[in-house]
Amino acid sequence: MASPDLNTLKLTAHLAVAEKFEAQNARITPDIVLRVSLATIQLNCQPRLSTVINGTYPAPPIYLEPERTTWIRVYNDADVNTTMHWHGLALSAAPYADGAPQASQWPIPPGCFYDYELHPSASEAGTSFYHSHVGFQAITATGALIVKDAVPPPYAYDEEIIMKIGDFYPEEDHTIESQLTGVPWIWTGDPTSLLINGQSGIAPGSSAPGPSDQSCRPWVMNVEAGKTYRVRVIGSTALSLVLFGLEQHDNLTIIETDNLYVYPVQTPYVQVDTGQRFSFLLQTKSPSELQCLGGQTKFWIQFETREGQDTVFAWAILNYTDVGLSTSQALESSQVQSSRYLTSNSSCPDPVPTAPILELPTNVTDWLEYAFQNPPLAGYEAPPNATEVTRRIIVSTSQFLQNSSGNTVMISNNRYWSDSAPLGPTTDTPYLVEILQNASINGVTPDYGRAIANGGFDLLSQTYPAHIGEVLEIVWQNAASYPAGIYGPHPMHAHGGPYWDMGSGSGEYSPEAHTALLESHSTDNVPYPGSRRDTTMLYKYTLQSPEPGKVNGWRVWRIRITERNVGVWMMHCHILQHIVMGQQTVWVFGTPEEITKHSMPIQGNLAGYFRYGGDVVGKAGEEDGASHVVQFFRDG
C-alpha cells in the first residue's frame, strides 16, 4: 500500500525504476517441473495425508549446473498456499525466488504455478535441499538439492550417496498447526520415528508388513569394497537432532558443511539437526578386511535422537555388494573385532536390534565446535576479523505464554513473526513487495537510526535493518521459557547467503569469554577464524531454570553486508514447530534504493509480482499464455 507522505525524491526514483520494469514479458520452458499436492502416502508403514512433491517422499533430487540458469516450475495442486525455498542457495535465486512467504514473495495460490529462477555460482557447489516454507508442509514436501562441482572437487572419491534424514508424526499437517497455535496449546512431543530416505527402519524383520510397503524397513546403503564414498547428509527433520554411527566403520571424514568445503575433520559419528548438511568420506573395507570380520558384509547404521523427551531410534544397513563373500552370515558378538563405540549387541541384518549396538555420546554441545575451517578455494571469501565488526546485535529467544491471548509463541527479543493466521500475518504485504512498490514497509522506511536506538530492531517496520559495508556480529541467546523456565535447542538458519559461524558457549554471552574461546582454538597463534555456514545450533545446556527468561547458551555469527546480499531475508529457528509458533525474524540489508537497484530484471515486468496471484503466477492448464516471468540472470 502506498504511503502518501513518502519523500518526493524517493518516489520519483521508484517511478523511474517502474518504467524500466515495463520491458517485454518473457516466457520460458521450465527445465524442471515440481507439483505440490496432498496425497495419502505410507510412512512408517502407516497411511498419512501429507503434502508431497511429484507424489513422493522424499521428493526427487535436483542437480543444478553451476554458472547456469535453471528454471523450476512449481505447481500448487493442493488446496492451500505453498512456496518453495532453496535452502542454502538464497543468493543463487532471483529476488522473488527465495520462497519465504510475506517476506520476499507472495505464496503460490492453489491451482496456480510459479516459475523459480536459480543461478548458482561455482563456489556454491555442495549439498542442500528444497522444501516448502508454509506451515508444517516441509516435513514431507522436501527433496535433495545438489549443486554440481564446476571443477574437480578438492577431495577425491569414487561415488556419492544421499542420506536424507526426516522424522514422522502420524497427525496431519493442519492438525499439528492448529494445536501449536491454538488455546490451549498442545505440543507435538517427540516424533513416532525417524525416516532415512523415507524409511524408518524399525520393522522387526519377518513380522514387518509385506514387500509392497518398505516404509518401515531399514534403508539399505549399497557399497562396494575398497572404495571411497561421499555421503551427503541432509537434516530435514521437523524437530529432531540426530546422531548416527556405522557399525565397524568409525573413521569418517567431514569435508563439507552447508554447501561449503572445509578442511578434513575426522569423527567417529555424525550429528545433524534440521537445516544442516554435511558430507563425509567413507572408506569402505577391502575384501581381506571383510574376511577378517568372518565374511560379514552387512553392518548396522544406528540413528538416535537427542534433546527430546525420549530417545527415538532408527536403523539402516550398510551393505557390501559383489565382494565374493557369504552375505548370509550374521555374526555373534564374540566374532566381531572391537570398534570404538561398539557394544556387545551387534548382529545384522535381521531382525533390527532391540538395543543399541553403538554407544553414541549423550552430550551434543561440543560436537566439532570450533573445528571447521574453509580452505581458500575460488570464490570463497576471507572471514572478517573482530576489528572489522561494526555492530553487535543480541537476540534472545524463548517460548512465551501470552497472558492476553492465551497463545504460546516463540519470541525473539520479545516479538514473534508469522506469515499466516491465527498468529499473523505480521504484514499484509510481503516486505520486498512493499519496498519495491513504495520504498517502505508497513508504510514506513526501515530506519537505521530507530534500529540503533533499540538494539538493532526497528519497531515501526518490524525489521532489523543494516547498511552496505557493515559487518554485523549477531549473538543468539537461549532464554528459559515463560512461565515454566524450560530450555530447548534451536538450529538457527539464515536466508540471504552463508554467515561466518564464530562458535557457541554456555551462560550469558560475554565478549571476553568468547574471545578466550576463539584464542583457545587458534592455529599458528591465529584465533579461530570461523567457518561459513547457514544453519548452526543454539544449544541448551540445562533442562530448566528457576528463573523464566534467564539466558544460558549463545551462538555468534558474523555477516558482511555487500551489494551482493542486499535484500529482505529471514533468520529463524529451523524447527518446524517453532516456525509455526513465530520464531522468525526479518532482516533488511541495504536501503530501499539499493534493494531496488539490485532487483532490476534484465527482462520482464516486475509489477507482476506486486499482488497475490499476479501476472507472474500462471493458472494450471493455461501454460501457454498466463504466466509472465521476469528474467534476472544472464548465462555466459
C-alpha angles and dihedrals in degrees: 000000000000119000113225094212100052117142107270094227092053092047092050091050092051093047089054090051091048090058089057089051089065092080122135111296115245128219123200141190106231120239091210131024122205123185119199114204144150114254139159107244135172114256122168085356090298130108114246131176100231142168106250138177117229088350097292144095117243094032118233115286116252122214117198127199113228120243090017132102117242121191115209118190114206117197118199104214092162126094095243134058121279141175136185123235121198096214112220094004101083094129089052091059129082112253093267095040101077091095099224106138117224090007106063104357148010113259119254109263120230113275093023139098134218130200116226119200117209127181112172119193123231089252090062095065108137149076126320141132141226126229145159115272096205123101116305094331094111092072086081106002095083143101141176118277117197126185108205123230114258090205130023108294117253091248124056123231137156103224140354135228131195117224110187115187121202138155136230134232117176093212117092121253096253091049092053092046092050093050093049094049098035135092113273094037114229119199119216096226121205119333119262090237146343121253120218107195086336098312124104098202096212100113110124097232116256093014091064122109120276126292092267090071113055095159096107097037121095116274110241120225106200117206139164125233120263097018136119116233129193106217112200108207117199121190104210101151122134094225114345130110104204135201122191139177136183121236111248090357108090102144104088123163119211110213103161138038122185098340095318131099118239134191108274115278122188121223135164092216140015129239119197135169131192112298095019127112132193135177118208131183115235116197106202121216123264120244089256091053090051089049089055087057090059094265095301111165101168123069132179123246107206121206125186137166130237135198095030130109090266138006116265117202132202133175137212131175129238101210125192113210131200098005097132093241132116110276096189097072118112106188128222113235091250090063095053121092116237117271131184110266090010116136130192095264098081119136131139148240113344131063107020113251118271091206134033116280093191125052104223120186121267095209113078102174098088104042104137093327110170089006105104123084130168121236118232096263124161110285095015111125124224112248120253114247126223094267091060094057109111100181141011119213119191117203118186117196132193146141114273135190109216109220092199099055103016091234120137109222139174109242134197112199088346095307135095129202126209133175096206147027142318095030093026167283092238087195130026093212127039110262095234091051091053092048093052094043101040110004086243147090119219087353096305135086113248100259123215093196094053089048094050089052091052105046094274098309122112105213095199099051093031091228143109104239124199136180130234108263095035124121107208124203106204116195116196114200127196111224127188116255126259122270101355098048094225124154126213134184120252126199098209116211131191127205116203099061135305125314129204109263108217099186139258143256146177130268124024117332115271120181090210094052090046092051089051090053092050091050093047088059095047126141118212088350091304113123117241104287098204130240131251113256140150100203125037135158129266094196132206113231098188135018101236145009126207086222119064111224095025111143121233113162138027142192125199128211131180120207126185112210111218139158088267098062101038111131144077113307138179122225113188149138108277096217103113093218090055093047090054088049093053107263093149135112131193123221126193114205113195134004121293089257092052092046091049092050091049091050095054110129124220089220137010144041110290091191088079087075094056100087136043107268091010128165093286089065115080129206117242107254093025098078095136098064117006108072121074107192125196120220120217105163129062119204121224 
